[in-house]
Amino acid sequence: MQAISPSSPLVSFIPIRRRITRFAPNKLFVHCIYRSDSVYFPNGVGSSRADWQSSCAILASKVAAQEQPTDKSGEDYVNDGSTDHVAAINGHKTSMDLDLVPLNKDSSDDGNSNNNKLMKPLTITDLSPAPMHGSHLRVAYQGVPGAYSEAAAERAYPNCEAIPCDQFEVAFQAVELWIADRAVLPIENSLGGSIHRNYDLLLRHRLHIVGEVQLPVHHCLLALPGVRKEYITRVISHPQALAQCELTLTKLGLNAAREAVDDTAGAAEYIATNNLRDTAAIASARAAELYGLQILADGIHDDSNNVTRFVMLAREPIIPRTDRPFKTSIVFAHEQGTSVLFKVLSAFAFRNISLTKIESRPRRSCPIRLVDNANIGTAKHFEYMFYVDFEASMADVRAQNALAEVQEFTSFLRVLGSYPMDMTPWCPSSGD
Ligand SMILES: O=C(O)C(=O)C[C@]1(C(=O)O)C=C[C@@H](O)C=C1
């Protein structure tokens, strides 16, 4: 496949995706992305943004406020206060594209009302759509086409319209503003660990976790066609991808500096756009194909069990069930910090509820607690928010009782979501 470079335009002005980027407070811009002879690279290393994209719509806050849908699903809308509601994108009313229950419009539209066509009553399935129904859903992810997050969005919601966003924060806002229906974002990786930014954003925003996807991640070392390993002086990729390939990069004997960029596919795109013959990217085989790069080394992650867990986010929670394995994610804090941790965790242990993950993050509203002891001095304790995932549904009475107890020991408690566990058969990464 041809590289995208100034001398070899691939396809001129064929819209391939919408990409969302945040330019200014209170305004979100949705861009039609055009693949022309130069390629946009987010926030990075020598971008040529203007050449590659053209603005399709400016979503002004006043228009949005007038047209904001007033149906039930909009009532609970909450955002962080930094952005306004948006109701129309490129002429489409955003609420119409959601997977809400379809209404029979025949009787009111043409005057030939057909009284036999009565609306079907709502069922529990309408209220709690299965998370795998992806068609017509617009799903925000961070990165550019070819990113693992795009693959995760498509796995979570097959046939969805995957919408690239340049930052995690933008993906959250896209859902809050009804530009997207869901977001699919990485939360932890089996080798690289937690994606802390998304833990912090879960707390700052009001979206609900409605599902999870565990994606085997198969990394390749990519470079321009004809480039040999010996020419490489720099390897660029997402920090997580660099961490996941750290040992293998050393074993390959590359004498190369490592540089972090926004996403793996963006790294591949950047090399292609700027015709860099001394730089390699860590990215997927699909990114190699999309941006016309060759695979210098295949499967360079340090362990074949390289899996990233993504969470699926929505404006509304799903109704928890007990007929299949569910997981629940909570976040809590206490003025006495770590001293209550044992009591909180014992609420789950006594009920035989397994914890699958525990993470702590700085408590930014009061990061330090001072304890004065006149004789000895002042102890400075760091304060944390604790995130816990446990294996039970909120419909399970054991989980309800455990949380009632946890509430007694904490000053802050929020359920981030109760959602079906990813139970797809184990299939370690073997090439994408
Ligand atoms: O850069 C990408 O391709 C991403 O989708 C991001 C991301 C991450 O944030 O962890 C996702 C999966 C891999 O673990 C590496 C990078």
The ligand as a MOL file (V3000), in Angstrom:
LIG
                    3D

  0  0  0     0  0            999 V3000
M  V30 BEGIN CTAB
M  V30 COUNTS 16 16 0 0 0
M  V30 BEGIN ATOM
M  V30 1 O -2.9220 4.2840 20.9970 0
M  V30 2 C -3.8180 3.4650 20.7990 0
M  V30 3 O -3.8940 2.7770 19.7790 0
M  V30 4 C -4.8340 3.2930 21.8330 0
M  V30 5 O -5.8970 2.8200 21.5110 0
M  V30 6 C -4.5030 3.6440 23.2630 0
M  V30 7 C -3.9790 2.4720 24.0690 0
M  V30 8 C -3.9560 2.8290 25.5950 0
M  V30 9 O -4.2920 3.9400 25.9720 0
M  V30 10 O -3.5990 1.9400 26.3740 0
M  V30 11 C -4.8780 1.3120 23.9270 0
M  V30 12 C -4.4300 0.0390 23.8810 0
M  V30 13 C -2.9890 -0.2580 24.0060 0
M  V30 14 O -2.8220 -0.6230 25.3730 0
M  V30 15 C -2.1270 0.8880 23.7330 0
M  V30 16 C -2.6000 2.1380 23.6980 0
M  V30 END ATOM
M  V30 BEGIN BOND
M  V30 1 2 1 2
M  V30 2 1 2 3
M  V30 3 1 2 4
M  V30 4 2 4 5
M  V30 5 1 4 6
M  V30 6 1 6 7
M  V30 7 1 7 8
M  V30 8 1 7 11
M  V30 9 1 7 16
M  V30 10 2 8 9
M  V30 11 1 8 10
M  V30 12 2 11 12
M  V30 13 1 12 13
M  V30 14 1 13 14
M  V30 15 1 13 15
M  V30 16 2 15 16
M  V30 END BOND
M  V30 END CTAB
M  END
